[in-house]
Amino acid sequence: MTAADAPSAGPSRLLLLATVLLVAANLRPAITVVGPLIEQIGVENGISPSALGLLGALPVLSLGVFSPLVHRLSARIGMERSILLGLVVLAGGTVLRSLPGGQMPSGAWTLYLGTAIIGAAIAVGNVLVPAVVKRDFPHQVPLMTGLYTATLVGAAAVASGVAVPLAELVGWELTLGAAALLALATAGIWVRRGPPPPRGALREGPVREGPVRLGRQGLVPVEGRGAEGVTGRSGAGPAGRPGRALLRSPVAWQVTAYFGLQSAVFYVMLTWLPSIQTYQGVTPVVAGWWLSGYQAMGIVASLVVGPLMQRTSDQRVIAVGLSAMMGLGVAGMAFAPELLPIWCLISGFASGATLLVSLTMVSLRARTPQQAARLAGMAQGIGYLVAGLGPLAAGVLVDVAGSWLPVLQVLLVVVGVQGMAGWFAGRRVFVDGAPEEGPAGGPPR
């Protein structure tokens, strides 16, 4: 814990909740606004589908590069200040991306550079919000994860839905830059949060900084182990080498695989679903709204699956079932495109729910907020590098094949592997391999 995270008179529980949800609302709109406008951006800048695929992949690749570094920033200046910095950088990157940059290949550098900065800024919130939730709401991790995931996908859905109509009024450049206003407003409110809550303020009994296990009375400290200098079984590894222990943990790799594969499917859909629809004859405006509907189903999924996960400590059946649902949606798009709206809603529900499951696994497979931040850094760092290849590969494949059918067929294979990873990552076990006791993250039964 740094000085920035030292115990002091903390904020109210309502403010804790509100600020977490506001940060969550900033973690997708700057990315999701691009999909409905991607063909217009390509036409006006002379960008090929492959280069547009790179534009869709760039924020995800940036997330992958910077996510593993976030815990170091947090250790130096604290989680609160790190998130504030991320919001400010997010606003700056969004403004830079919206500046006119000329036509490709000589121009449009602001479009790509701003997009990379956006990914780096979003990485801070992506990594630290699960750790903040685990610290501030230790008994309601799945429920709280469901709430902020619903907020995240809800804001993303609104951004997708209004993108084309807004661009018709003010142009695509100002439409891309609008997300900066939300980031700046959230930064102003986040400052009011102040320091983190004092130990014990949000739960009965003191909150220990050392490793914990889940017992009948909730989170129970593991005797004789500190927060950082713990043994290999704690999952943190020897003092000063916590990250190496995670790299040796099969559970950490299973969580990483599940996170990366579900992200790959999501970002392919986020970037190319409007183009898949216009290929089937849907107008750009309608395609944008169906992308919004795809993401809005994630709100329903989060509110349904979050409470369900609060009542169980084993996520295997949920993870595999959601992968099967996503497979159904993708198969429908490939082989029954006349029912595309139905497949959008089904796959949208599955996509939102698998995001919730992957974020919850990051929190539940870790023993402490510090370990959750490190696991989030690993899962998102490696996972987003894998996921970033999705939009790029899809753009190249459609360039070569001239059809979206091969892309959807490859996605079916990815979804199948995702289900396998979810079966292993959903087990009741910490990253050190020790089993959990009682409901994971929930109150005693």
VMD Tcl script that draws the C-alpha trace (Angstrom):
set ca {
  {0.00 0.00 0.00}
  {1.31 3.40 -0.92}
  {0.83 6.70 0.79}
  {-1.92 7.45 -1.70}
  {-3.80 4.41 -0.46}
  {-3.14 4.95 3.26}
  {-6.09 4.64 5.64}
  {-7.92 7.86 6.34}
  {-11.42 9.21 6.59}
  {-12.85 7.54 3.52}
  {-15.69 8.37 1.18}
  {-19.28 7.19 1.63}
  {-20.37 3.83 0.26}
  {-22.69 5.55 -2.23}
  {-19.82 7.67 -3.58}
  {-17.64 4.57 -3.86}
  {-20.32 2.90 -5.96}
  {-21.05 5.95 -8.10}
  {-17.41 6.64 -8.94}
  {-16.69 3.02 -9.86}
  {-19.69 3.00 -12.20}
  {-18.65 6.30 -13.77}
  {-15.17 4.97 -14.48}
  {-16.74 1.84 -15.99}
  {-18.83 4.07 -18.28}
  {-15.58 5.40 -19.80}
  {-13.99 2.04 -20.59}
  {-15.68 1.31 -23.95}
  {-17.41 4.32 -25.67}
  {-14.17 5.68 -27.15}
  {-13.69 2.26 -28.78}
  {-17.26 1.24 -29.64}
  {-18.03 4.49 -31.44}
  {-15.62 3.46 -34.21}
  {-17.41 0.34 -35.52}
  {-20.52 2.06 -36.95}
  {-18.31 4.73 -38.56}
  {-15.50 2.53 -39.79}
  {-16.63 2.35 -43.42}
  {-17.13 6.14 -43.55}
  {-13.69 6.67 -42.03}
  {-12.20 4.29 -44.59}
  {-13.86 6.01 -47.56}
  {-12.93 9.55 -46.50}
  {-9.33 8.62 -45.64}
  {-8.69 6.09 -48.39}
  {-8.09 3.26 -45.91}
  {-8.34 -0.39 -47.03}
  {-10.23 -3.06 -45.01}
  {-6.90 -4.46 -43.77}
  {-5.80 -1.03 -42.51}
  {-9.23 -0.53 -40.97}
  {-8.74 -3.86 -39.24}
  {-5.55 -2.44 -37.77}
  {-7.51 0.59 -36.55}
  {-9.94 -1.76 -34.81}
  {-7.11 -3.87 -33.40}
  {-4.93 -0.97 -32.23}
  {-6.74 -0.10 -28.98}
  {-6.86 -3.79 -28.05}
  {-3.16 -4.26 -28.78}
  {-2.43 -1.13 -26.74}
  {-4.45 -2.59 -23.88}
  {-2.31 -5.70 -24.11}
  {0.97 -3.78 -24.05}
  {0.10 -1.47 -21.16}
  {-2.08 -3.67 -18.91}
  {0.90 -5.53 -17.36}
  {2.46 -2.16 -16.42}
  {-0.56 -0.77 -14.60}
  {0.13 -2.50 -11.28}
  {3.57 -0.82 -11.20}
  {1.96 2.57 -11.66}
  {-0.56 1.72 -8.95}
  {2.20 0.60 -6.58}
  {3.99 3.91 -7.10}
  {1.14 6.45 -6.88}
  {-1.85 4.45 -5.63}
  {-4.97 3.12 -7.30}
  {-6.99 6.34 -6.94}
  {-4.36 8.56 -8.52}
  {-3.65 6.01 -11.25}
  {-7.28 5.91 -12.30}
  {-7.44 9.72 -12.28}
  {-4.37 9.87 -14.51}
  {-5.91 7.30 -16.83}
  {-9.07 9.40 -17.22}
  {-7.10 12.52 -18.09}
  {-4.95 10.66 -20.65}
  {-8.11 9.09 -22.09}
  {-9.57 12.54 -22.70}
  {-6.34 13.71 -24.36}
  {-6.09 10.67 -26.63}
  {-9.73 11.01 -27.66}
  {-9.24 14.64 -28.65}
  {-6.06 13.81 -30.59}
  {-7.83 11.05 -32.51}
  {-10.59 13.43 -33.60}
  {-8.19 15.94 -35.18}
  {-8.07 15.97 -39.00}
  {-4.99 14.16 -40.29}
  {-5.34 14.01 -44.04}
  {-5.58 10.92 -46.23}
  {-3.70 7.66 -45.99}
  {-0.95 6.69 -46.30}
  {0.72 10.04 -45.70}
  {-1.79 11.32 -43.17}
  {-4.34 10.17 -40.60}
  {-1.49 9.73 -38.09}
  {-3.57 11.43 -35.40}
  {-6.28 8.82 -35.91}
  {-3.92 5.93 -35.19}
  {-1.80 7.61 -32.51}
  {-4.85 8.85 -30.62}
  {-6.37 5.37 -30.79}
  {-3.22 3.82 -29.30}
  {-3.23 6.37 -26.46}
  {-6.89 5.61 -25.80}
  {-6.07 1.92 -25.38}
  {-3.26 2.70 -22.94}
  {-5.53 4.93 -20.84}
  {-8.38 2.41 -20.76}
  {-5.91 -0.26 -19.61}
  {-5.57 1.59 -16.29}
  {-9.28 1.39 -15.52}
  {-9.59 -2.15 -16.87}
  {-6.90 -3.44 -14.53}
  {-7.64 -1.40 -11.42}
  {-11.45 -1.40 -11.27}
  {-11.59 -5.14 -10.36}
  {-8.98 -4.49 -7.65}
  {-10.93 -1.49 -6.32}
  {-14.11 -3.60 -6.22}
  {-12.34 -6.40 -4.37}
  {-10.95 -3.90 -1.85}
  {-14.06 -1.77 -1.30}
  {-16.76 -4.46 -1.66}
  {-15.09 -7.70 -0.52}
  {-18.39 -9.55 0.15}
  {-20.16 -8.50 -3.08}
  {-17.55 -9.10 -5.78}
  {-19.79 -10.89 -8.35}
  {-22.73 -8.54 -7.72}
  {-20.61 -5.40 -7.97}
  {-18.82 -6.77 -11.02}
  {-22.23 -7.28 -12.59}
  {-23.22 -3.68 -11.89}
  {-20.09 -2.10 -13.33}
  {-20.10 -4.49 -16.29}
  {-23.72 -3.48 -17.01}
  {-22.67 0.16 -16.86}
  {-19.68 -0.50 -19.11}
  {-21.67 -2.25 -21.82}
  {-24.58 0.18 -21.47}
  {-22.36 3.18 -22.17}
  {-20.77 1.27 -25.04}
  {-24.20 0.51 -26.50}
  {-25.26 4.16 -26.39}
  {-22.04 5.21 -28.12}
  {-22.61 2.71 -30.92}
  {-26.26 3.64 -31.36}
  {-25.79 7.40 -31.62}
  {-22.57 7.28 -33.67}
  {-24.06 7.41 -37.18}
  {-26.88 9.92 -36.45}
  {-24.44 12.19 -34.59}
  {-21.85 11.93 -37.36}
  {-24.49 13.03 -39.88}
  {-24.96 16.19 -37.81}
  {-21.41 17.11 -36.75}
  {-19.09 14.84 -38.75}
  {-17.27 11.68 -37.73}
  {-14.30 13.58 -36.25}
  {-16.35 15.39 -33.59}
  {-18.34 12.23 -32.97}
  {-15.11 10.38 -32.13}
  {-14.05 13.24 -29.85}
  {-17.28 13.41 -27.86}
  {-16.14 10.70 -25.42}
  {-13.53 13.14 -24.05}
  {-16.30 15.10 -22.33}
  {-17.38 12.06 -20.34}
  {-13.78 11.30 -19.33}
  {-13.16 14.86 -18.09}
  {-16.44 14.95 -16.16}
  {-15.64 11.61 -14.52}
  {-12.15 12.82 -13.60}
  {-13.69 15.83 -11.83}
  {-16.02 13.60 -9.82}
  {-13.30 11.01 -9.12}
  {-11.24 13.70 -7.37}
  {-14.07 14.03 -4.83}
  {-13.60 10.38 -3.92}
  {-10.48 11.31 -1.99}
  {-8.35 8.61 -0.37}
  {-9.52 5.00 -0.13}
  {-11.85 4.03 2.74}
  {-10.25 3.20 6.09}
  {-9.73 -0.44 6.88}
  {-12.87 -2.05 8.20}
  {-15.15 0.79 7.11}
  {-17.05 -1.27 4.55}
  {-17.34 -4.58 6.31}
  {-17.58 -6.17 9.70}
  {-14.16 -6.60 11.23}
  {-10.80 -5.35 9.99}
  {-9.67 -5.76 6.41}
  {-6.26 -7.37 6.45}
  {-3.70 -6.51 3.83}
  {-2.24 -10.01 3.79}
  {-3.46 -13.03 1.81}
  {-6.92 -14.34 2.66}
  {-8.99 -17.45 2.08}
  {-12.72 -17.75 1.77}
  {-14.17 -19.37 4.86}
  {-17.61 -19.63 6.44}
  {-17.27 -16.14 7.87}
  {-16.20 -14.56 4.59}
  {-12.60 -13.47 3.89}
  {-10.24 -14.94 6.49}
  {-6.54 -13.95 6.73}
  {-3.96 -16.64 6.12}
  {-1.89 -16.63 9.27}
  {1.79 -15.92 9.06}
  {1.82 -14.40 5.60}
  {2.20 -10.79 4.59}
  {0.79 -8.95 1.63}
  {3.81 -9.21 -0.59}
  {6.44 -11.43 0.95}
  {4.35 -14.58 0.86}
  {5.19 -18.11 0.00}
  {4.61 -19.74 -3.34}
  {1.26 -21.18 -2.21}
  {-0.17 -17.73 -1.71}
  {0.19 -17.03 -5.36}
  {2.30 -13.94 -4.79}
  {5.63 -15.70 -4.74}
  {8.79 -14.66 -2.91}
  {9.12 -11.06 -1.86}
  {9.79 -8.87 -4.86}
  {8.82 -11.62 -7.35}
  {5.02 -11.83 -7.21}
  {4.59 -11.76 -10.98}
  {6.78 -14.82 -11.59}
  {4.55 -16.98 -9.41}
  {1.53 -16.04 -11.53}
  {3.39 -17.02 -14.69}
  {3.91 -20.48 -13.14}
  {0.25 -20.83 -12.14}
  {-1.93 -22.99 -14.42}
  {-5.04 -21.27 -13.05}
  {-3.66 -17.84 -13.96}
  {-3.04 -19.04 -17.52}
  {-6.54 -20.54 -17.71}
  {-8.08 -17.23 -16.61}
  {-5.85 -15.44 -19.13}
  {-6.90 -17.76 -21.97}
  {-10.59 -17.34 -21.20}
  {-10.25 -13.57 -20.95}
  {-8.28 -13.29 -24.17}
  {-10.55 -15.50 -26.27}
  {-13.79 -13.86 -25.16}
  {-12.18 -10.47 -25.82}
  {-11.12 -11.56 -29.31}
  {-14.69 -12.49 -30.21}
  {-16.05 -9.27 -28.70}
  {-13.66 -6.96 -30.53}
  {-14.17 -8.70 -33.87}
  {-17.90 -8.13 -33.45}
  {-17.39 -4.61 -32.17}
  {-15.30 -3.65 -35.19}
  {-16.97 -5.59 -37.98}
  {-20.58 -6.43 -37.01}
  {-21.95 -3.31 -38.81}
  {-19.97 -4.31 -41.92}
  {-21.26 -7.88 -41.68}
  {-24.78 -6.46 -41.60}
  {-24.30 -4.03 -44.49}
  {-22.86 -6.94 -46.47}
  {-26.28 -8.55 -45.93}
  {-28.05 -5.40 -47.19}
  {-28.72 -3.57 -43.91}
  {-28.36 0.22 -43.98}
  {-25.50 1.79 -41.96}
  {-27.88 3.52 -39.53}
  {-29.77 0.31 -38.79}
  {-26.51 -1.62 -38.53}
  {-25.28 0.87 -35.94}
  {-28.41 0.43 -33.88}
  {-28.15 -3.35 -34.07}
  {-24.57 -3.09 -32.82}
  {-26.00 -0.99 -30.01}
  {-28.57 -3.72 -29.36}
  {-25.82 -6.33 -29.38}
  {-24.07 -4.45 -26.59}
  {-27.26 -3.50 -24.75}
  {-28.00 -7.19 -24.29}
  {-24.84 -7.21 -22.21}
  {-26.65 -5.02 -19.66}
  {-29.36 -7.65 -19.31}
  {-26.72 -10.37 -19.14}
  {-24.77 -8.59 -16.41}
  {-27.87 -7.99 -14.28}
  {-28.97 -11.61 -14.69}
  {-25.66 -13.46 -14.46}
  {-24.11 -11.22 -11.76}
  {-26.56 -12.21 -8.99}
  {-26.39 -15.82 -10.18}
  {-22.63 -15.87 -9.79}
  {-22.98 -14.25 -6.35}
  {-24.65 -17.48 -5.22}
  {-22.08 -19.92 -6.55}
  {-18.34 -20.36 -6.20}
  {-17.95 -22.59 -9.29}
  {-18.28 -20.85 -12.65}
  {-17.63 -23.84 -14.93}
  {-21.20 -24.52 -16.03}
  {-21.90 -20.82 -16.54}
  {-18.73 -20.31 -18.61}
  {-19.36 -23.28 -20.88}
  {-23.07 -22.52 -21.26}
  {-22.35 -18.95 -22.33}
  {-19.77 -20.14 -24.85}
  {-22.40 -22.47 -26.32}
  {-24.82 -19.53 -26.57}
  {-22.18 -17.41 -28.32}
  {-21.52 -20.30 -30.70}
  {-25.22 -20.45 -31.54}
  {-25.26 -16.73 -32.35}
  {-22.16 -16.87 -34.55}
  {-23.39 -20.00 -36.36}
  {-26.70 -18.29 -37.01}
  {-24.98 -15.27 -38.55}
  {-23.00 -17.60 -40.81}
  {-25.70 -20.02 -41.92}
  {-29.03 -18.21 -41.37}
  {-28.28 -14.53 -42.03}
  {-31.94 -13.74 -42.71}
  {-32.44 -13.95 -38.92}
  {-29.50 -11.67 -38.18}
  {-31.31 -9.49 -35.56}
  {-32.03 -12.59 -33.48}
  {-28.43 -13.75 -33.68}
  {-27.23 -10.25 -32.70}
  {-29.30 -10.35 -29.51}
  {-28.29 -13.91 -28.59}
  {-24.59 -13.32 -29.17}
  {-24.82 -9.92 -27.46}
  {-26.20 -11.53 -24.29}
  {-23.45 -14.14 -24.36}
  {-20.76 -11.54 -25.04}
  {-21.78 -9.30 -22.15}
  {-22.05 -12.26 -19.79}
  {-18.68 -13.74 -20.74}
  {-17.08 -10.35 -20.08}
  {-18.67 -10.37 -16.63}
  {-17.53 -13.94 -15.98}
  {-13.95 -13.20 -17.06}
  {-13.71 -10.08 -14.87}
  {-15.23 -11.93 -11.92}
  {-12.77 -14.79 -12.35}
  {-9.90 -12.31 -12.10}
  {-11.19 -11.16 -8.70}
  {-12.22 -14.57 -7.36}
  {-9.10 -16.47 -8.35}
  {-6.95 -13.94 -6.41}
  {-6.56 -13.78 -2.63}
  {-5.93 -10.04 -2.19}
  {-6.63 -6.77 -4.05}
  {-2.90 -6.54 -4.86}
  {-2.90 -10.03 -6.32}
  {-6.13 -9.25 -8.21}
  {-4.40 -6.26 -9.83}
  {-1.44 -8.43 -10.85}
  {-3.69 -11.17 -12.21}
  {-5.74 -8.55 -14.08}
  {-2.51 -7.19 -15.55}
  {-1.46 -10.64 -16.73}
  {-4.89 -11.67 -18.04}
  {-5.50 -8.38 -19.81}
  {-1.92 -7.89 -20.98}
  {-1.60 -11.27 -22.67}
  {-5.31 -11.61 -23.36}
  {-5.64 -8.30 -25.18}
  {-2.55 -8.99 -27.28}
  {-4.29 -12.17 -28.43}
  {-7.62 -10.37 -28.82}
  {-6.05 -7.57 -30.83}
  {-5.22 -10.01 -33.59}
  {-8.94 -10.68 -34.08}
  {-10.11 -7.50 -35.86}
  {-6.88 -7.35 -37.86}
  {-7.08 -10.99 -38.96}
  {-10.77 -10.58 -39.81}
  {-10.01 -7.58 -42.03}
  {-7.24 -9.45 -43.85}
  {-9.38 -12.57 -44.26}
  {-12.32 -10.68 -45.76}
  {-9.88 -8.87 -48.06}
  {-8.65 -12.24 -49.34}
  {-11.96 -14.16 -49.37}
  {-14.31 -11.34 -50.30}
  {-16.88 -12.77 -47.89}
  {-17.63 -12.75 -44.17}
  {-18.43 -16.48 -44.01}
  {-14.81 -17.62 -43.38}
  {-14.47 -15.05 -40.59}
  {-17.58 -16.38 -38.83}
  {-16.40 -19.97 -39.26}
  {-13.08 -19.16 -37.60}
  {-14.95 -17.43 -34.78}
  {-16.86 -20.66 -34.14}
  {-13.57 -22.45 -33.51}
  {-12.40 -19.66 -31.18}
  {-15.64 -19.85 -29.20}
  {-15.18 -23.61 -28.77}
  {-11.68 -23.17 -27.34}
  {-13.00 -20.37 -25.13}
  {-15.52 -22.79 -23.59}
  {-12.75 -25.26 -22.80}
  {-10.67 -22.55 -21.10}
  {-13.73 -21.43 -19.12}
  {-14.26 -24.95 -17.78}
  {-10.81 -24.96 -16.18}
  {-10.74 -21.28 -15.14}
  {-14.15 -21.57 -13.47}
  {-13.07 -24.08 -10.84}
  {-13.18 -23.22 -7.12}
  {-9.46 -22.60 -6.73}
  {-7.06 -19.71 -6.20}
  {-4.15 -19.02 -8.53}
  {-1.90 -20.93 -6.12}
  {-3.95 -24.08 -6.73}
  {-5.50 -24.20 -3.24}
  {-9.29 -24.75 -3.18}
  {-11.67 -22.07 -1.98}
  {-13.97 -22.60 0.98}
  {-17.60 -21.56 0.73}
  {-19.24 -19.25 -1.80}
  {-16.61 -17.37 -3.80}
  {-16.73 -13.74 -2.92}
  {-20.21 -13.99 -1.45}
  {-21.69 -13.93 2.04}
  {-21.81 -17.12 4.11}
  {-24.80 -19.30 3.36}
}
mol new
graphics top color blue
foreach p $ca { graphics top sphere $p radius 0.5 }
foreach p [lrange $ca 0 end-1] q [lrange $ca 1 end] { graphics top cylinder $p $q radius 0.2 }
display resetview
